[in-house]
Amino acid sequence: MKKFLGKFTTHSILIFVSILSIFPFIWLISTSLKGAGENIFAYPPQLIPADFTFENYSGVWHRVNLLGYFINSMIVAAGTVLLNLILSSLAAYPLARMEFKGKKITFFAVLATIMIPFQAIMLPVYLITIKLHLIDSVSNTAGFIGMIMPFAVSAFGIFLMRQAFLGIPREMEEAAIVDGCNVFQVFFRVLLPMVKPSLAVLAIFTFIGSWGEFLWPSIVLTKESLYTLPVGVNNLQGMFSSNWRYIAAGSIISTIPIIIFFLAMQRYFISGENEGAVKG
């Protein structure tokens, strides 16, 4: 009986916390489906719309360049994910497999950067971006590069990939060297295929972070044609006098790619997280 009560209490708390976590998203969906004549701030709140409609989705899609914002976000997110996978893996490989002076100090220095919020280094990064002419006033390509490069590699990615490489037996690497492989062949043909789950986890976290990034694009961009979805959706607030139905619909549309990407990669997610937690 005590065991049952313990499990019941634990599951009840978890269900309650889960409902609290997902409630804002449910409220967002409800708001996006309410008609113009319905009070979205009514009390008590009404989750099921009385005037059910999809007009908000078609309205926001046709009245703003949502497709353009979507394409811009895809370019930035894809570039950030690709560079993160490559650069984080290349940085993690020597920290996991090679011996050199200052290896531990280098690793801990990389980990220490996790504690520094982006807002603390935003000003020097912005000045460097301007000095390198990586802004959209130079060209659209320079604008995209300026949005991608500050997030092209992360300390979390280096840590995750280092832990994944540590979990691979050294015999696999030694056997490849005996067969005539050089360092790069060992890295690309032997080790990388064996850490696909960790690469998938890094890709998911990087994609979510890049897709939802609002602060940096809103600072570095000057052309509306290069707005990403978070910046474009935020722009709805001024364009339609705070039409919260359109803002909610735009926000829901912007979350769809994240859900699709996660579902496509979820089979690797759990195993990849476990890989990164095995060795220290």
C-alpha positions in Angstrom: 0.0 0.0 0.0 2.8 2.4 0.9 4.5 1.6 -2.4 1.3 2.4 -4.3 0.8 5.7 -2.4 4.4 6.7 -3.1 4.0 6.0 -6.9 0.6 7.7 -6.9 2.0 10.8 -5.2 5.0 10.9 -7.5 2.9 10.5 -10.7 0.3 13.1 -9.5 3.1 15.7 -9.0 4.6 14.9 -12.4 1.2 15.2 -14.1 0.5 18.5 -12.3 3.9 20.0 -13.3 3.5 18.7 -16.9 0.1 20.4 -17.1 1.5 23.7 -15.8 4.4 23.5 -18.3 2.1 22.8 -21.3 -0.7 25.2 -20.3 0.8 28.3 -22.0 1.1 26.4 -25.3 -2.5 25.1 -25.0 -3.6 28.7 -24.3 -1.7 29.9 -27.3 -3.4 27.3 -29.6 -6.8 28.3 -28.1 -6.2 32.0 -28.7 -5.1 31.4 -32.3 -8.4 29.5 -33.0 -10.8 32.2 -31.5 -12.8 34.4 -33.8 -12.8 38.2 -33.8 -15.9 38.5 -31.7 -14.6 36.4 -28.9 -13.0 37.9 -25.8 -9.6 36.2 -25.4 -9.1 37.8 -22.0 -12.4 36.5 -20.5 -12.4 35.3 -16.9 -12.6 32.5 -16.1 -10.5 31.6 -19.2 -12.2 29.6 -21.9 -9.8 27.1 -23.5 -12.3 25.7 -26.0 -13.1 28.5 -28.6 -16.8 29.3 -28.9 -16.2 30.8 -32.4 -13.8 28.3 -33.8 -11.9 29.5 -36.9 -8.7 29.1 -38.9 -9.0 32.7 -40.3 -6.2 33.9 -38.0 -3.7 31.5 -39.6 -4.7 32.4 -43.2 -4.8 36.1 -42.2 -1.3 36.2 -40.7 0.1 34.2 -43.6 -1.2 36.6 -46.3 -0.7 39.9 -44.5 3.0 39.5 -43.6 5.9 37.9 -45.4 5.7 34.8 -43.1 7.1 32.5 -45.8 10.1 34.9 -46.2 10.7 34.9 -42.5 10.4 31.1 -42.5 13.0 30.7 -45.2 15.4 33.1 -43.4 15.1 31.1 -40.2 15.7 27.9 -42.1 18.9 29.3 -43.6 20.2 30.6 -40.3 19.2 27.4 -38.4 20.6 25.0 -41.0 23.9 26.9 -41.2 24.2 27.1 -37.4 23.5 23.4 -36.9 25.9 22.3 -39.7 28.8 24.5 -38.3 28.1 23.4 -34.8 28.2 19.7 -35.7 31.5 20.1 -37.6 33.3 22.5 -35.3 32.2 21.1 -32.0 33.2 17.6 -33.1 36.6 18.8 -34.4 37.3 20.6 -31.1 36.1 17.7 -29.0 38.2 15.0 -30.8 41.7 16.2 -29.5 40.2 16.8 -26.0 39.0 13.2 -25.9 41.7 11.3 -27.9 44.9 13.2 -27.9 47.5 14.0 -25.2 49.0 17.5 -25.2 50.2 20.0 -22.7 47.4 22.0 -21.1 44.7 19.6 -22.2 42.7 19.8 -18.9 43.1 23.5 -18.6 41.8 24.0 -22.1 38.8 21.7 -21.5 37.9 23.5 -18.2 38.3 26.9 -19.9 35.9 25.8 -22.6 33.4 24.6 -19.9 33.8 27.9 -18.0 32.4 29.8 -21.0 29.0 28.1 -20.4 28.6 30.3 -17.3 28.9 33.5 -19.3 25.5 34.7 -20.7 25.4 35.9 -24.2 24.2 39.3 -23.0 27.5 39.8 -21.3 29.5 39.4 -24.5 26.9 40.8 -26.9 28.5 44.2 -27.2 32.0 43.1 -28.2 30.5 40.4 -30.5 28.4 43.1 -32.2 31.5 45.4 -32.6 33.5 42.5 -34.1 30.6 41.7 -36.5 30.5 45.3 -37.6 34.3 45.5 -38.1 34.2 42.3 -40.2 31.4 43.9 -42.3 29.1 40.9 -41.5 25.9 43.0 -41.5 23.0 43.1 -43.9 23.7 46.7 -44.9 26.7 45.3 -46.8 24.9 42.4 -48.4 22.2 39.8 -47.6 24.9 37.1 -47.5 26.9 39.0 -45.0 23.8 39.5 -42.9 23.2 35.8 -42.8 26.8 35.1 -41.9 26.6 37.7 -39.1 23.6 35.9 -37.6 25.2 32.5 -37.8 28.9 32.9 -36.8 28.4 33.9 -33.1 26.6 30.6 -32.6 28.7 28.4 -34.9 30.3 26.5 -32.0 29.3 26.0 -28.4 30.9 24.8 -25.2 27.9 22.5 -24.7 28.5 20.9 -28.1 32.2 20.4 -27.4 31.5 18.9 -24.0 28.8 16.6 -25.4 30.9 15.3 -28.3 33.9 14.9 -26.1 31.9 12.6 -23.8 30.7 10.7 -26.8 34.2 10.1 -28.1 35.4 9.0 -24.7 32.7 6.2 -24.8 34.3 4.6 -28.0 36.9 1.9 -27.3 40.4 2.9 -28.3 40.8 -0.5 -30.0 38.5 0.8 -32.8 40.8 3.7 -33.5 44.0 1.6 -33.2 42.6 -1.0 -35.7 41.8 1.7 -38.2 45.3 3.1 -37.9 46.8 -0.4 -38.4 44.7 -0.6 -41.6 46.4 2.5 -42.9 43.9 5.3 -42.0 45.3 8.7 -41.1 43.9 10.9 -38.4 41.3 12.5 -40.5 40.1 9.2 -42.0 39.8 7.8 -38.4 37.8 10.8 -37.4 35.4 11.0 -40.3 35.1 7.3 -41.3 35.3 5.5 -37.9 34.5 7.8 -35.0 31.8 10.1 -36.4 29.5 7.3 -37.6 29.7 5.8 -34.1 28.5 9.0 -32.4 25.5 9.7 -34.5 23.1 9.7 -31.5 25.2 12.4 -29.9 25.3 14.4 -33.1 21.5 14.1 -33.3 21.2 15.5 -29.7 23.5 18.4 -30.5 21.6 19.1 -33.7 18.3 19.2 -31.9 19.4 21.6 -29.2 21.3 23.8 -31.7 18.3 23.9 -34.0 15.9 24.8 -31.2 18.2 27.5 -29.9 18.9 29.0 -33.3 15.3 28.8 -34.4 14.0 30.6 -31.3 16.8 33.2 -31.1 15.3 36.7 -31.0 17.8 39.0 -29.3 20.8 38.8 -31.7 18.8 39.0 -35.0 16.8 41.9 -33.7 20.0 43.8 -32.9 22.1 43.0 -36.0 19.3 43.1 -38.7 18.2 46.4 -40.4 16.4 44.9 -43.4 12.9 43.5 -42.8 13.4 41.2 -45.8 16.0 39.3 -43.6 13.9 39.0 -40.5 13.7 35.6 -38.9 10.4 34.2 -37.6 10.8 35.3 -34.0 11.6 38.9 -35.1 8.9 38.8 -37.7 6.3 37.5 -35.3 7.3 40.1 -32.8 6.8 42.7 -35.5 3.1 41.7 -35.7 2.5 43.4 -32.4 3.0 46.9 -33.9 1.6 46.2 -37.3 -1.9 45.1 -36.2 -2.2 47.1 -32.9 -1.5 44.0 -30.8 -3.8 41.6 -32.6 -3.1 38.7 -30.2 -5.0 36.2 -32.4 -2.6 36.8 -35.3 0.4 36.9 -32.9 -0.7 33.5 -31.4 -1.3 32.0 -34.9 2.2 33.3 -36.1 3.8 31.8 -32.9 2.1 28.4 -33.5 3.3 28.4 -37.1 6.8 29.2 -36.0 6.9 26.2 -33.6 5.9 23.6 -36.2 9.4 23.2 -37.7 10.8 22.5 -34.2 8.3 19.8 -33.6 8.9 18.2 -36.9 12.7 18.3 -36.5 12.4 16.8 -33.0 10.1 14.0 -34.1 12.5 13.2 -37.0 15.5 12.9 -34.7 13.8 11.6 -31.5 14.9 8.0 -32.0 18.5 9.1 -31.4 17.7 11.5 -28.6 17.5 9.3 -25.5 20.5 7.1 -26.5 22.5 10.3 -27.4 21.8 11.9 -24.0 22.9 8.7 -22.2 26.1 8.6 -24.3 27.0 12.1 -23.2 26.5 11.2 -19.5 28.5 7.9 -19.3 32.1 9.1 -19.0 33.5 12.1 -17.2 
